[in-house]
Amino acid sequence: MEKNRRRRTRVPVHIVATVQVGEEEITLETENISLGGMLCAPCPRIGVGEIVEIRLVLGSEVVIEAKASVVRSDEKGIALAFLNIDEDGFYHLKQLVQYNADDADRIEREILRHQD
């Protein structure tokens, strides 16, 4: 059995994400999200190693914008690792993950552990 090496709690969240790849804007649906990245539905137009801009609109005034690296792109989905996210975006991301997590306190512990 393969050991789970994930360091961040992933929560199942289905949100429409806008992904900017070069000059092309692609709409994808998220499957899960964590403080470190997200998994989206497959899209053959997005390749491993690409740096993309992500926009998640959670409400009329609640938007998460981030820069991310594509770490996997196959028939199972596109895995994106966040590289840069502004303070407001991180706050909203944290709230989203905590709200959907089984253990919201675990998310706080993950943040503290990664500040070292």
Buried (B, 14 or more C-beta within 10 A) or exposed (E): EEEEEEEBBBBEBEBEBBBBBEEEEBEBEBBBBBBBBBBBBEBEEBEEEBEBBBBBBBEEEBEBBBBBBBEEBEEEBBBBBBEEBEEEBBEBBBBBBBEBBEEBEBBEEBEEEEEE
